[in-house]
Amino acid sequence: MNDKNVGPLQKERLRKIDKVIHEGSYEAEWYSLGKYSIPSWYEDAKFGIFVHWGVYSVPAFGSEWYARQMYQEGMPAYEHHVNTYGTQDKFGYKDFIPLFKAEKFNADEWVSLFKQSGAKFFVPVAEHHDGFPMYDCPFTEWNSARMGPQRDVIRELADAARRQHLVFGVSSHRAENWWFFNGGTTFDSDVQDPRNAGLYGPAQPCDPNRWVPATQPNEPFLDDWLARTCDLIERYEPQLLWFDWWISQPAFKPYLKRLAAYYYNLGLEWKRGVAINYKDDAFAEGTAVFDVERGQLSDIRPLFWQTDTSVSENSWSHISHHKYKTAESLIGDLIDIVSKNGALLLNVGPRADGTIPEQEQDILLRIGQWLAVNGEAIYSTRPWKVFGEGPTRVESGSFNDTKRSAFTSRDIRFTVNKDRLYAIVMAPPDDGKVVIQSLSDSLRLYPQAIESVEMLGYRGSVDWSRGEDGLTITLPSDYSAQGAFAFRITRLGI
């Protein structure tokens, strides 16, 4: 905010925003934004990769919130920082920037890995709460093109994604910079130095009994937020724009309408479908795509939605003590989410040098191997009359991603694509038989006669019969399922 020439650049950008809105089809009003339609590429893609990578990857301790917690007395990150690097007046967060060299970063290698994972879209963090854009942001000198790696990371990733035919998106967490570094204002630290205000932001006070800010962002901050976000859009032409939760604050509401109108009008101009992700009630329903952080839904949502989660239970960015999820559990989450009309945005966290940890690569490759066989039951599908059956309960809501029990062989999820119904069995049965109760003659959920039942990835035929108990399928004796597997069910006469 204190950087040279920010004011004039903001004003110029805001004028461009209003011009695009004035001349476009979408107005900055919810009734007009309600005409928005989710692009078909998004509903068909189902699976994308999220990447948290930035200055916070250098300390690699705790989580990507190290930047905040190193200034909060009593937090493990505070103690770790003092013991490892010294006091915060001598070595602050800004001092990690020269250590963030990205010397092994190769955008094409990243994107190649994401392609092998089976992902269809890719969303790197363009700016996290820490106020350090990973691109050539014209509103601040504190960015990766001018400091640290001295590379426009988002440009390199956008170009690589398009070369390899992945849909490209970005995330912006700029809103949270309003208060993120407030801990550093309560004791002697470099946050209090005015020369660092371009990085540390307003650092507004938070409620002492809670971590939430006590004040709403003011007009200069909001203007800067809108200018930065729309410049990011125009500069890199992302087809997906992801936001964290704090844009749901009341002060952002009129700015969100302007942002969406601007973005959707540009999408029409580009002739490419675009989408915005939001949490809580930031956007009016039907004007953007609802996102659930580290959680899922318990039933089909008529409007397309998304889960964002990470391969790690305890951090989005690279740290030295990850608690990793298994590829099998993440595949189960993907299947469950897709059966309920959603998509999965799965995060990895590269090291500061730009390499992706081997265990995270292995998780992605194993997901890709499963999708190479069973992707027909995932990509371009839509939900059926019911999402599935079985005993395992999935709770609705955020931060429930580790609460469910492991799926069993009686847990089955359904998807459809035209005349084909897919039944995905979440674990192999001990007795070699699958009974799909939802396809019983008595329930009439599927009144059509069945012409064929085929197992994806198996060239031979399978034995099946249909009756009052359901559709019973006997697995071939020479087929060995290690995890979830899918059946293609075709109705007679189609």
Number of C-alpha atoms within 10 A of each C-alpha: 17 15 16 12 12 14 15 11 15 21 14 11 18 20 12 16 20 17 12 20 22 15 11 16 16 26 21 19 14 19 12 14 23 14 11 17 15 18 13 11 16 22 20 15 19 27 24 25 25 25 22 24 27 29 29 28 25 22 24 18 22 23 21 26 18 25 24 23 22 26 30 20 14 10 15 14 22 20 17 15 22 16 10 10 14 13 18 20 15 12 15 21 24 18 15 18 20 13 16 23 20 23 11 12 19 16 18 17 13 19 24 14 17 24 22 18 24 24 24 22 25 27 27 23 21 25 27 24 23 27 24 26 30 28 24 21 22 16 23 20 17 25 25 25 19 16 16 20 22 17 18 17 24 26 17 15 22 24 15 20 25 12 11 13 13 19 20 23 29 25 24 21 22 27 26 21 26 26 25 28 28 23 21 23 17 13 14 14 18 23 27 18 12 11 12 15 18 18 23 30 24 18 20 19 19 16 10 9 6 8 13 14 18 13 12 14 20 11 11 12 17 17 17 22 21 23 23 23 22 21 20 24 21 12 14 17 21 23 25 21 24 23 20 21 18 19 22 18 13 12 14 20 16 12 17 19 21 22 22 26 27 27 27 26 21 22 18 14 11 12 9 14 19 26 23 23 20 26 20 15 13 21 22 17 13 16 22 24 23 22 27 23 20 17 23 28 21 15 17 21 14 10 14 20 26 27 25 21 26 24 23 21 14 16 24 25 28 27 23 11 13 17 12 15 16 17 19 20 20 20 21 20 22 22 25 29 26 29 30 28 24 30 28 28 23 24 23 25 25 24 24 26 18 20 17 19 13 10 12 20 18 15 20 24 19 19 21 22 14 19 19 14 15 21 17 17 27 25 20 18 24 22 23 19 13 15 21 23 16 16 12 14 14 19 16 14 15 18 14 16 22 12 11 13 11 14 22 17 19 19 20 30 26 28 29 21 16 10 11 17 22 28 24 27 28 25 20 19 16 8 8 14 16 20 21 22 21 20 22 19 18 14 13 10 13 15 12 13 12 16 11 16 21 19 23 17 14 13 8 10 12 16 13 16 12 17 12 11 15 18 19 18 20 14 20 15 8 8 12 10 12 9 18 22 20 23 23 19 18 19 16 11 9 8
